[in-house]
Amino acid sequence: MDEAVAVKRVADEFEADLVCGLLRSAGIECGHRPTEQIDSAYDNFADVGPHEVIVHPDDLAAAREVLADAESADAETAGDEPPE
């Protein structure tokens, strides 16, 4: 991805893969990379630490909408009582 903008910062590579999977399922091309923002001395050591999910600038609004919808759905189900 030549031109890319960060759409979300996540804790690690695993979470970045999950977010990319969600975006790709919506038809949005994406990738991820270690973030340049370092929180501790161990961040970015062997690609461990925070990552940012990147998309093409033209897809930024759509990607934000997909992520907002997913977070909204998670918030709605978080309050649900488990079945007895």
Backbone atoms as SQL, in Angstrom:
CREATE TABLE atoms (id INTEGER PRIMARY KEY, chain TEXT, resi INTEGER, resn TEXT, atom TEXT, x REAL, y REAL, z REAL);
INSERT INTO atoms VALUES
  (1, 'A', 1, 'MET', 'N', 0.860, -1.159, 0.000),
  (2, 'A', 1, 'MET', 'CA', 0.000, 0.000, 0.000),
  (3, 'A', 1, 'MET', 'C', 0.912, 1.228, 0.000),
  (4, 'A', 2, 'ASP', 'N', 0.974, 1.909, -1.139),
  (5, 'A', 2, 'ASP', 'CA', 1.868, 3.059, -1.261),
  (6, 'A', 2, 'ASP', 'C', 1.422, 4.216, -0.380),
  (7, 'A', 3, 'GLU', 'N', 0.211, 4.675, -0.585),
  (8, 'A', 3, 'GLU', 'CA', -0.349, 5.734, 0.244),
  (9, 'A', 3, 'GLU', 'C', -1.220, 5.048, 1.284),
  (10, 'A', 4, 'ALA', 'N', -1.033, 5.377, 2.522),
  (11, 'A', 4, 'ALA', 'CA', -1.845, 4.752, 3.560),
  (12, 'A', 4, 'ALA', 'C', -2.022, 5.718, 4.721),
  (13, 'A', 5, 'VAL', 'N', -3.177, 5.605, 5.352),
  (14, 'A', 5, 'VAL', 'CA', -3.456, 6.394, 6.549),
  (15, 'A', 5, 'VAL', 'C', -3.906, 5.445, 7.642),
  (16, 'A', 6, 'ALA', 'N', -3.552, 5.785, 8.865),
  (17, 'A', 6, 'ALA', 'CA', -3.938, 4.957, 9.997),
  (18, 'A', 6, 'ALA', 'C', -5.407, 5.198, 10.324),
  (19, 'A', 7, 'VAL', 'N', -6.136, 4.111, 10.490),
  (20, 'A', 7, 'VAL', 'CA', -7.543, 4.212, 10.849),
  (21, 'A', 7, 'VAL', 'C', -7.775, 3.805, 12.306),
  (22, 'A', 8, 'LYS', 'N', -6.865, 2.989, 12.859),
  (23, 'A', 8, 'LYS', 'CA', -7.027, 2.542, 14.237),
  (24, 'A', 8, 'LYS', 'C', -5.691, 2.075, 14.794),
  (25, 'A', 9, 'ARG', 'N', -5.465, 2.374, 16.060),
  (26, 'A', 9, 'ARG', 'CA', -4.280, 1.893, 16.777),
  (27, 'A', 9, 'ARG', 'C', -4.733, 0.791, 17.721),
  (28, 'A', 10, 'VAL', 'N', -4.026, -0.335, 17.697),
  (29, 'A', 10, 'VAL', 'CA', -4.400, -1.484, 18.517),
  (30, 'A', 10, 'VAL', 'C', -3.196, -1.957, 19.329),
  (31, 'A', 11, 'ALA', 'N', -3.456, -2.855, 20.262),
  (32, 'A', 11, 'ALA', 'CA', -2.429, -3.270, 21.220),
  (33, 'A', 11, 'ALA', 'C', -1.301, -4.102, 20.616),
  (34, 'A', 12, 'ASP', 'N', -1.624, -4.936, 19.617),
  (35, 'A', 12, 'ASP', 'CA', -0.592, -5.835, 19.098),
  (36, 'A', 12, 'ASP', 'C', -0.939, -6.329, 17.697),
  (37, 'A', 13, 'GLU', 'N', -0.059, -7.142, 17.137),
  (38, 'A', 13, 'GLU', 'CA', -0.233, -7.640, 15.781),
  (39, 'A', 13, 'GLU', 'C', -1.472, -8.529, 15.658),
  (40, 'A', 14, 'PHE', 'N', -1.746, -9.337, 16.673),
  (41, 'A', 14, 'PHE', 'CA', -2.911, -10.213, 16.647),
  (42, 'A', 14, 'PHE', 'C', -4.199, -9.398, 16.508),
  (43, 'A', 15, 'GLU', 'N', -4.338, -8.356, 17.312),
  (44, 'A', 15, 'GLU', 'CA', -5.529, -7.512, 17.237),
  (45, 'A', 15, 'GLU', 'C', -5.600, -6.788, 15.884),
  (46, 'A', 16, 'ALA', 'N', -4.455, -6.396, 15.353),
  (47, 'A', 16, 'ALA', 'CA', -4.424, -5.746, 14.035),
  (48, 'A', 16, 'ALA', 'C', -4.924, -6.705, 12.958),
  (49, 'A', 17, 'ASP', 'N', -4.556, -7.987, 13.062),
  (50, 'A', 17, 'ASP', 'CA', -5.046, -8.989, 12.114),
  (51, 'A', 17, 'ASP', 'C', -6.565, -9.125, 12.199),
  (52, 'A', 18, 'LEU', 'N', -7.106, -9.091, 13.410),
  (53, 'A', 18, 'LEU', 'CA', -8.552, -9.191, 13.588),
  (54, 'A', 18, 'LEU', 'C', -9.270, -7.998, 12.959),
  (55, 'A', 19, 'VAL', 'N', -8.752, -6.803, 13.203),
  (56, 'A', 19, 'VAL', 'CA', -9.367, -5.598, 12.647),
  (57, 'A', 19, 'VAL', 'C', -9.286, -5.629, 11.120),
  (58, 'A', 20, 'CYS', 'N', -8.149, -6.041, 10.587),
  (59, 'A', 20, 'CYS', 'CA', -8.017, -6.131, 9.127),
  (60, 'A', 20, 'CYS', 'C', -8.994, -7.155, 8.557),
  (61, 'A', 21, 'GLY', 'N', -9.188, -8.256, 9.250),
  (62, 'A', 21, 'GLY', 'CA', -10.151, -9.254, 8.792),
  (63, 'A', 21, 'GLY', 'C', -11.544, -8.669, 8.694),
  (64, 'A', 22, 'LEU', 'N', -11.922, -7.874, 9.689),
  (65, 'A', 22, 'LEU', 'CA', -13.235, -7.222, 9.678),
  (66, 'A', 22, 'LEU', 'C', -13.347, -6.256, 8.499),
  (67, 'A', 23, 'LEU', 'N', -12.316, -5.438, 8.299),
  (68, 'A', 23, 'LEU', 'CA', -12.337, -4.479, 7.194),
  (69, 'A', 23, 'LEU', 'C', -12.357, -5.192, 5.844),
  (70, 'A', 24, 'ARG', 'N', -11.571, -6.240, 5.706),
  (71, 'A', 24, 'ARG', 'CA', -11.539, -6.974, 4.439),
  (72, 'A', 24, 'ARG', 'C', -12.881, -7.632, 4.148),
  (73, 'A', 25, 'SER', 'N', -13.574, -8.081, 5.194),
  (74, 'A', 25, 'SER', 'CA', -14.890, -8.686, 4.979),
  (75, 'A', 25, 'SER', 'C', -15.889, -7.653, 4.458),
  (76, 'A', 26, 'ALA', 'N', -15.595, -6.375, 4.676),
  (77, 'A', 26, 'ALA', 'CA', -16.437, -5.293, 4.164),
  (78, 'A', 26, 'ALA', 'C', -15.911, -4.766, 2.825),
  (79, 'A', 27, 'GLY', 'N', -14.910, -5.429, 2.263),
  (80, 'A', 27, 'GLY', 'CA', -14.374, -5.033, 0.964),
  (81, 'A', 27, 'GLY', 'C', -13.355, -3.913, 1.007),
  (82, 'A', 28, 'ILE', 'N', -12.785, -3.664, 2.182),
  (83, 'A', 28, 'ILE', 'CA', -11.812, -2.579, 2.333),
  (84, 'A', 28, 'ILE', 'C', -10.407, -3.174, 2.425),
  (85, 'A', 29, 'GLU', 'N', -9.554, -2.768, 1.496),
  (86, 'A', 29, 'GLU', 'CA', -8.162, -3.218, 1.505),
  (87, 'A', 29, 'GLU', 'C', -7.444, -2.562, 2.678),
  (88, 'A', 30, 'CYS', 'N', -6.677, -3.340, 3.418),
  (89, 'A', 30, 'CYS', 'CA', -5.978, -2.774, 4.572),
  (90, 'A', 30, 'CYS', 'C', -4.697, -3.546, 4.847),
  (91, 'A', 31, 'GLY', 'N', -3.954, -3.036, 5.786),
  (92, 'A', 31, 'GLY', 'CA', -2.733, -3.663, 6.259),
  (93, 'A', 31, 'GLY', 'C', -2.459, -3.147, 7.650),
  (94, 'A', 32, 'HIS', 'N', -1.332, -3.533, 8.206),
  (95, 'A', 32, 'HIS', 'CA', -0.959, -2.995, 9.513),
  (96, 'A', 32, 'HIS', 'C', 0.551, -2.954, 9.634),
  (97, 'A', 33, 'ARG', 'N', 0.995, -2.149, 10.561),
  (98, 'A', 33, 'ARG', 'CA', 2.434, -1.965, 10.779),
  (99, 'A', 33, 'ARG', 'C', 2.634, -1.562, 12.235),
  (100, 'A', 34, 'PRO', 'N', 3.832, -1.809, 12.754),
  (101, 'A', 34, 'PRO', 'CA', 4.104, -1.313, 14.112),
  (102, 'A', 34, 'PRO', 'C', 3.963, 0.199, 14.124),
  (103, 'A', 35, 'THR', 'N', 3.375, 0.724, 15.157),
  (104, 'A', 35, 'THR', 'CA', 3.181, 2.161, 15.241),
  (105, 'A', 35, 'THR', 'C', 4.491, 2.854, 15.569),
  (106, 'A', 36, 'GLU', 'N', 4.584, 4.093, 15.155),
  (107, 'A', 36, 'GLU', 'CA', 5.779, 4.870, 15.461),
  (108, 'A', 36, 'GLU', 'C', 5.711, 5.443, 16.865),
  (109, 'A', 37, 'GLN', 'N', 4.520, 5.390, 17.476),
  (110, 'A', 37, 'GLN', 'CA', 4.369, 5.863, 18.850),
  (111, 'A', 37, 'GLN', 'C', 4.770, 4.739, 19.794),
  (112, 'A', 38, 'ILE', 'N', 5.763, 4.979, 20.592),
  (113, 'A', 38, 'ILE', 'CA', 6.284, 3.943, 21.486),
  (114, 'A', 38, 'ILE', 'C', 5.874, 4.257, 22.918),
  (115, 'A', 39, 'ASP', 'N', 5.267, 3.240, 23.573),
  (116, 'A', 39, 'ASP', 'CA', 4.813, 3.400, 24.951),
  (117, 'A', 39, 'ASP', 'C', 5.836, 2.908, 25.969),
  (118, 'A', 40, 'SER', 'N', 6.692, 1.974, 25.570),
  (119, 'A', 40, 'SER', 'CA', 7.687, 1.455, 26.510),
  (120, 'A', 40, 'SER', 'C', 8.951, 1.062, 25.754),
  (121, 'A', 41, 'ALA', 'N', 9.972, 0.730, 26.486),
  (122, 'A', 41, 'ALA', 'CA', 11.250, 0.357, 25.872),
  (123, 'A', 41, 'ALA', 'C', 11.139, -0.930, 25.062),
  (124, 'A', 42, 'TYR', 'N', 10.129, -1.762, 25.331),
  (125, 'A', 42, 'TYR', 'CA', 9.979, -3.039, 24.635),
  (126, 'A', 42, 'TYR', 'C', 9.118, -2.940, 23.383),
  (127, 'A', 43, 'ASP', 'N', 8.412, -1.845, 23.208),
  (128, 'A', 43, 'ASP', 'CA', 7.593, -1.680, 22.013),
  (129, 'A', 43, 'ASP', 'C', 8.482, -1.692, 20.781),
  (130, 'A', 44, 'ASN', 'N', 7.957, -2.297, 19.737),
  (131, 'A', 44, 'ASN', 'CA', 8.627, -2.423, 18.438),
  (132, 'A', 44, 'ASN', 'C', 9.857, -3.317, 18.478),
  (133, 'A', 45, 'PHE', 'N', 10.071, -4.040, 19.554),
  (134, 'A', 45, 'PHE', 'CA', 11.141, -5.023, 19.615),
  (135, 'A', 45, 'PHE', 'C', 10.599, -6.281, 18.961),
  (136, 'A', 46, 'ALA', 'N', 11.109, -6.637, 17.809),
  (137, 'A', 46, 'ALA', 'CA', 10.642, -7.792, 17.045),
  (138, 'A', 46, 'ALA', 'C', 9.154, -7.657, 16.717),
  (139, 'A', 47, 'ASP', 'N', 8.731, -6.455, 16.384),
  (140, 'A', 47, 'ASP', 'CA', 7.345, -6.167, 16.015),
  (141, 'A', 47, 'ASP', 'C', 6.351, -6.441, 17.131),
  (142, 'A', 48, 'VAL', 'N', 6.800, -6.452, 18.362),
  (143, 'A', 48, 'VAL', 'CA', 5.907, -6.614, 19.506),
  (144, 'A', 48, 'VAL', 'C', 5.460, -5.224, 19.937),
  (145, 'A', 49, 'GLY', 'N', 4.202, -5.110, 20.311),
  (146, 'A', 49, 'GLY', 'CA', 3.710, -3.826, 20.780),
  (147, 'A', 49, 'GLY', 'C', 2.634, -3.276, 19.881),
  (148, 'A', 50, 'PRO', 'N', 2.277, -2.023, 20.100),
  (149, 'A', 50, 'PRO', 'CA', 1.167, -1.415, 19.371),
  (150, 'A', 50, 'PRO', 'C', 1.373, -1.416, 17.862),
  (151, 'A', 51, 'HIS', 'N', 0.277, -1.640, 17.155),
  (152, 'A', 51, 'HIS', 'CA', 0.260, -1.588, 15.694),
  (153, 'A', 51, 'HIS', 'C', -0.824, -0.607, 15.273),
  (154, 'A', 52, 'GLU', 'N', -0.688, -0.103, 14.063),
  (155, 'A', 52, 'GLU', 'CA', -1.739, 0.717, 13.508),
  (156, 'A', 52, 'GLU', 'C', -2.254, 0.038, 12.255),
  (157, 'A', 53, 'VAL', 'N', -3.574, 0.039, 12.130),
  (158, 'A', 53, 'VAL', 'CA', -4.229, -0.521, 10.951),
  (159, 'A', 53, 'VAL', 'C', -4.304, 0.605, 9.931),
  (160, 'A', 54, 'ILE', 'N', -3.880, 0.306, 8.714),
  (161, 'A', 54, 'ILE', 'CA', -3.811, 1.328, 7.671),
  (162, 'A', 54, 'ILE', 'C', -4.718, 0.973, 6.497),
  (163, 'A', 55, 'VAL', 'N', -5.265, 2.011, 5.884),
  (164, 'A', 55, 'VAL', 'CA', -6.133, 1.867, 4.713),
  (165, 'A', 55, 'VAL', 'C', -5.762, 2.937, 3.695),
  (166, 'A', 56, 'HIS', 'N', -6.269, 2.787, 2.499),
  (167, 'A', 56, 'HIS', 'CA', -6.087, 3.811, 1.469),
  (168, 'A', 56, 'HIS', 'C', -6.893, 5.039, 1.896),
  (169, 'A', 57, 'PRO', 'N', -6.387, 6.229, 1.655),
  (170, 'A', 57, 'PRO', 'CA', -7.108, 7.437, 2.070),
  (171, 'A', 57, 'PRO', 'C', -8.553, 7.505, 1.579),
  (172, 'A', 58, 'ASP', 'N', -8.824, 6.980, 0.384),
  (173, 'A', 58, 'ASP', 'CA', -10.193, 6.992, -0.145),
  (174, 'A', 58, 'ASP', 'C', -11.137, 6.089, 0.650),
  (175, 'A', 59, 'ASP', 'N', -10.583, 5.120, 1.386),
  (176, 'A', 59, 'ASP', 'CA', -11.389, 4.172, 2.154),
  (177, 'A', 59, 'ASP', 'C', -11.501, 4.543, 3.631),
  (178, 'A', 60, 'LEU', 'N', -10.900, 5.642, 4.025),
  (179, 'A', 60, 'LEU', 'CA', -10.841, 5.997, 5.440),
  (180, 'A', 60, 'LEU', 'C', -12.232, 6.150, 6.062),
  (181, 'A', 61, 'ALA', 'N', -13.119, 6.888, 5.423),
  (182, 'A', 61, 'ALA', 'CA', -14.461, 7.109, 5.980),
  (183, 'A', 61, 'ALA', 'C', -15.226, 5.795, 6.101),
  (184, 'A', 62, 'ALA', 'N', -15.161, 4.965, 5.067),
  (185, 'A', 62, 'ALA', 'CA', -15.861, 3.675, 5.102),
  (186, 'A', 62, 'ALA', 'C', -15.286, 2.779, 6.186),
  (187, 'A', 63, 'ALA', 'N', -13.963, 2.785, 6.346),
  (188, 'A', 63, 'ALA', 'CA', -13.329, 1.960, 7.374),
  (189, 'A', 63, 'ALA', 'C', -13.741, 2.419, 8.769),
  (190, 'A', 64, 'ARG', 'N', -13.779, 3.717, 8.978),
  (191, 'A', 64, 'ARG', 'CA', -14.219, 4.240, 10.276),
  (192, 'A', 64, 'ARG', 'C', -15.661, 3.835, 10.567),
  (193, 'A', 65, 'GLU', 'N', -16.495, 3.845, 9.546),
  (194, 'A', 65, 'GLU', 'CA', -17.898, 3.467, 9.727),
  (195, 'A', 65, 'GLU', 'C', -18.016, 1.984, 10.090),
  (196, 'A', 66, 'VAL', 'N', -17.270, 1.131, 9.407),
  (197, 'A', 66, 'VAL', 'CA', -17.293, -0.304, 9.708),
  (198, 'A', 66, 'VAL', 'C', -16.844, -0.547, 11.147),
  (199, 'A', 67, 'LEU', 'N', -15.765, 0.115, 11.553),
  (200, 'A', 67, 'LEU', 'CA', -15.248, -0.072, 12.910),
  (201, 'A', 67, 'LEU', 'C', -16.217, 0.482, 13.957),
  (202, 'A', 68, 'ALA', 'N', -16.834, 1.611, 13.677),
  (203, 'A', 68, 'ALA', 'CA', -17.811, 2.187, 14.613),
  (204, 'A', 68, 'ALA', 'C', -19.017, 1.270, 14.757),
  (205, 'A', 69, 'ASP', 'N', -19.494, 0.698, 13.647),
  (206, 'A', 69, 'ASP', 'CA', -20.616, -0.234, 13.699),
  (207, 'A', 69, 'ASP', 'C', -20.266, -1.465, 14.519),
  (208, 'A', 70, 'ALA', 'N', -19.046, -1.967, 14.348),
  (209, 'A', 70, 'ALA', 'CA', -18.610, -3.153, 15.092),
  (210, 'A', 70, 'ALA', 'C', -18.509, -2.844, 16.585),
  (211, 'A', 71, 'GLU', 'N', -17.973, -1.681, 16.923),
  (212, 'A', 71, 'GLU', 'CA', -17.868, -1.302, 18.339),
  (213, 'A', 71, 'GLU', 'C', -19.247, -1.093, 18.946),
  (214, 'A', 72, 'SER', 'N', -20.165, -0.540, 18.184),
  (215, 'A', 72, 'SER', 'CA', -21.532, -0.340, 18.653),
  (216, 'A', 72, 'SER', 'C', -22.214, -1.685, 18.907),
  (217, 'A', 73, 'ALA', 'N', -22.023, -2.622, 17.991),
  (218, 'A', 73, 'ALA', 'CA', -22.611, -3.957, 18.155),
  (219, 'A', 73, 'ALA', 'C', -22.018, -4.660, 19.372),
  (220, 'A', 74, 'ASP', 'N', -20.723, -4.506, 19.601),
  (221, 'A', 74, 'ASP', 'CA', -20.071, -5.107, 20.773),
  (222, 'A', 74, 'ASP', 'C', -20.636, -4.504, 22.061),
  (223, 'A', 75, 'ALA', 'N', -20.854, -3.209, 22.076),
  (224, 'A', 75, 'ALA', 'CA', -21.371, -2.533, 23.264),
  (225, 'A', 75, 'ALA', 'C', -22.791, -2.992, 23.567),
  (226, 'A', 76, 'GLU', 'N', -23.592, -3.220, 22.521),
  (227, 'A', 76, 'GLU', 'CA', -24.966, -3.672, 22.731),
  (228, 'A', 76, 'GLU', 'C', -25.011, -5.085, 23.301),
  (229, 'A', 77, 'THR', 'N', -24.130, -5.963, 22.838),
  (230, 'A', 77, 'THR', 'CA', -24.147, -7.351, 23.314),
  (231, 'A', 77, 'THR', 'C', -23.446, -7.504, 24.653),
  (232, 'A', 78, 'ALA', 'N', -22.616, -6.550, 25.030),
  (233, 'A', 78, 'ALA', 'CA', -21.890, -6.644, 26.302),
  (234, 'A', 78, 'ALA', 'C', -22.837, -6.593, 27.485),
  (235, 'A', 79, 'GLY', 'N', -23.960, -5.922, 27.336),
  (236, 'A', 79, 'GLY', 'CA', -24.914, -5.798, 28.444),
  (237, 'A', 79, 'GLY', 'C', -25.930, -6.925, 28.491),
  (238, 'A', 80, 'ASP', 'N', -25.927, -7.810, 27.492),
  (239, 'A', 80, 'ASP', 'CA', -26.886, -8.905, 27.449),
  (240, 'A', 80, 'ASP', 'C', -26.595, -9.929, 28.534),
  (241, 'A', 81, 'GLU', 'N', -27.663, -10.449, 29.124),
  (242, 'A', 81, 'GLU', 'CA', -27.539, -11.496, 30.129),
  (243, 'A', 81, 'GLU', 'C', -27.287, -12.834, 29.420),
  (244, 'A', 82, 'PRO', 'N', -26.405, -13.674, 29.972),
  (245, 'A', 82, 'PRO', 'CA', -26.188, -14.985, 29.368),
  (246, 'A', 82, 'PRO', 'C', -27.432, -15.856, 29.561),
  (247, 'A', 83, 'PRO', 'N', -27.700, -16.774, 28.620),
  (248, 'A', 83, 'PRO', 'CA', -28.876, -17.634, 28.758),
  (249, 'A', 83, 'PRO', 'C', -28.730, -18.554, 29.963),
  (250, 'A', 84, 'GLU', 'N', -29.872, -18.869, 30.570),
  (251, 'A', 84, 'GLU', 'CA', -29.840, -19.760, 31.753),
  (252, 'A', 84, 'GLU', 'C', -30.030, -21.178, 31.358);
